[in-house]
Structures are given as structure tokens and as C-alpha cells.
């Protein structure tokens, strides 16, 4: 249903979103190649990477041994929001993810700003992930051949470097694999996901063998403020689970598999992160872990007294971070494809190659554009801005669930948020709480980013919107009606 009123309040019916994307059929030029196992591996591949392998030391610096509580707080925030993503992903299985959910509930202007924020969650975060890759590449090279890349070529400015060459390389390699096809990308992501879970499990075994209770005291040296700041940083470690919803047009049986994959991923990752955090602090004091590059390798080297174990962890980190770059870049291209399909950004982003069934131009544009911040921006700056943008998007998704329950109560839903409406309300509250922990400087940067997004929508998106250019044609039966755009097959009576 498209609402009347100002252009920014135009709402796109879930039925139209599904029909335009072909989400209940074969997809809009895309191929359904991923089953449930591959989708879960894709989700794990999008989550487990820089946040735990590199960002753990930054979180420890804020929270001390209470880093464990910080990870749990971040996980709780994700669990409540994951419920909302699971319901919306099953009800509206399209590539646009939270952008499309906002379009179906809160209107075009809000949807555009959500898509704009997703540039932070996906585009900028993939830059942050790539920045961390260089640290473990050097650790691995040092373990294998005793030689490392010069700091000037493996770190960004501000961290002792000039340009981060490994970060650029990993992004270009990910783009090369993505343009070959989703089947190849899904297989590679699945293999890397299994490998990195195995290596983190090995880390836990080694670290727990040297566990000392005394390392947990004092537990919260910076009190609640440190735990809150740590939770805001730890949240970065969970970013990416919503990338599962961007595969809505390339997943088999998406209405069933998307909600299942989201809940499985959050469960697996939460348990894994909690074990890693406890093992790390138990094996080495928080003062020794804080602000250390390649912290997990450092811990294993100290425990085993050999560089070999740390080399294994470094290899796992190199694989893990590469898989995150691959999965998150995939998510960014699919969101831009959906926005382009709606006319809110240039049409080049929606073009699908008939040979590979992938958005080739879109993928290379994303790789090249976001390789720049990966090469020259320090990790901590990128992480903070990425975190606040993601939290804002997650708050909107929780609101969208409540709005859609009210406006479309009869919409088929394979999964429903438990304890509704308490769960989405708590999801919003936790998001706001973690936004508070990011600090004033990050708030101001984010506000400026939103102002620029609003200007882009006003100057381009609103004028080129395909929904705004289409005459409304009412179809349906009873008191339920939707606007059917020209050129789109009729919406099935039962989705």
C-alpha cells in the first residue's frame, strides 16, 4: 500500500517488495543457491572476524576483566534485535534487509536514511575489518618466515603507517570472488566459517589450560562506565548477523531459512565469544591484553612458550577476517541493489550480469570506494562510527516490527517475535544504551553523517524515486489493497 501525503512518507507494501524482487519465485535475476547450512555459515562468516580477533584488546582496555559482562550486554542487544530481524526476514524475504523493512513501515525518507546508515554498517565496517587483516598477516608472516611487512605499508596513518596495503588486497580479492557467482562465494564462506570456529575452539582449549582466578580481580576497574564503553566496543564483534537477511533473493525457502539461520548464528556466536573472552582474561591479565595487536596470538604464544601456536591463531584470523570482508561486502552490494531498484540511487547498482547472475559493476564500485578508508583510516575511528550507525538501524528494525504488526496483522509470518511487544521495546532500549556509550564525539560525527544523507535524499532520491513516479493502481480483495506497479507480476493470494 502506498500512502498519500509528503513524498518522504511514501510507504511500499510488503506485497510489492516481494513481487518486485521475485522473492517467492526465483529472484530478480539472481539464483537461489544457498541452503540453511550455507546461510548459517554465511552469517557466521559475516560476524566472526576483526571484532574478536583484533577488537578484543580494545574492549579489555575499557572494561578490564568485566569484558565478559560487556560481551554479554552486546549479545543481549543483538538477541532482542535478532528476533525482530527474524520476523521481518521471514515476512519480507528481499535483499534490502532493514532498508526494505523501513520502506514497508516508516516511509521512503526513513528508508533512505536507514540505507544511508547501512553504508556505515556494511561499507565502513568492511573497511574496519580489512584494517585488522594487516595485523594478523604480519603475525602470520613472522611465524612462518620470520619477516613482516613494513609498518608503513601494513598500518594506516595514526597507527604508525602510511597506507594499509593488505587491507586493499583483501577487499579486491573478495570482490573478485563475489563477481564470479553466489555459489562459489557461499562455498568459500562456509569453508572459512568452519575453519575459524575450529581455531577459536583450539584457542579456548589452550587458554583455559593456563586459567588463573587472580586475573579476574579487580573485576571492573572502571566500574559501570567501563562496562558500558566496553559493551559499545564489543557490539562491533556482533555486527553482521543481519547480513543473512540481505540474501533473501538467493536463499532456498527464504521464509523458513532466514529466521532459522539468524537465531542459530546468534546462539553459536554468543557462546563462542563468551568462552573466548573468559579464556583470554583467565590466561593473561587484562593489563597485558589491553591494546595489544593480534591479542589472541599473543596469549597463545605466552601460554605455550612457542610462536607456533600463535601462528596457527594468526592463520585462523587471516581466514576469519577475509570471510567477514567477503560476507559483509556481499550484504552491501545487495542493499545498494535494492535502493537502486527503487530509484533512490543510480541504476548502475541494480544491473545484474546475465553470465554470472551477480551485480558486477556494483561489487567493483563498493570494493574500490571502501578500499580507500581501509587503506588510510585508523581502526578505532571506523569502529565507533560503524557501531553507532548499526545501533541506529537496529532500533529502527525493532520499531518496524511493531508498526507492521499494527498495519499488516494478517501478513504471513513464519517466525514471530517472542514476548511481543516487550522484546522489541527492550531491543530499542539496549540500542539506545549502547549508543550512549559511544561518546559525544561519535554522536556529533553521526549527526553530521545523517545531515549529509538527508541532503542526498532531497537532491537525488526524492526526485528519482520510482514509487513516486508510478500512478497508484489498487489491486486485491476485501479490505486489503496494495499498489501494483506496472511491469510486476500479480502478487499471489497466499504468500
Secondary structure, DSSP 8 states (H G I E B T S, - for coil): ----SSGGG----HHHHHHHHTTTTT-SS----B-HHHHHHHHHHHHSSHHHHTTHHHHHHHHGGGHHHHHHHHHHHHHHHHHHHHHHHHHS--TTTHHHHHHHHT-HHHHHHHHHHHIIIIIIHHHHHHHHHHHHHHHHHHHHHS----HHHHS-TTTT-S--HHHHHHHHHHHHHHHH-HHHHHHHHHHHHHHHHHHHHHHHHHHHTT--GGGG-STTTTHHHHHHHHHHHHGGGGTTGGGGGGGTTSBTTHHHHHHHHHHHHHHHHHHHHHHHHHHHHHHS-HHHHTT-TTHHHHHHHHHHTSHHHHHHHHHHHHHHHHHHHHHHHHHHHHHHHHHHHTTSS-GGGG---TTTSS-HHHHHHHHHHHHHHHHHS-HHHHHHHHHHHHHHHHHHHHHHHHHHHHH-TTS--SS--TTTTHHHHHHHHHHHHHHHTT-HHHHHHHHHHHHHHHHHIIIIIHHH-HHHHS---EEEETTEEEE--TT-----S--
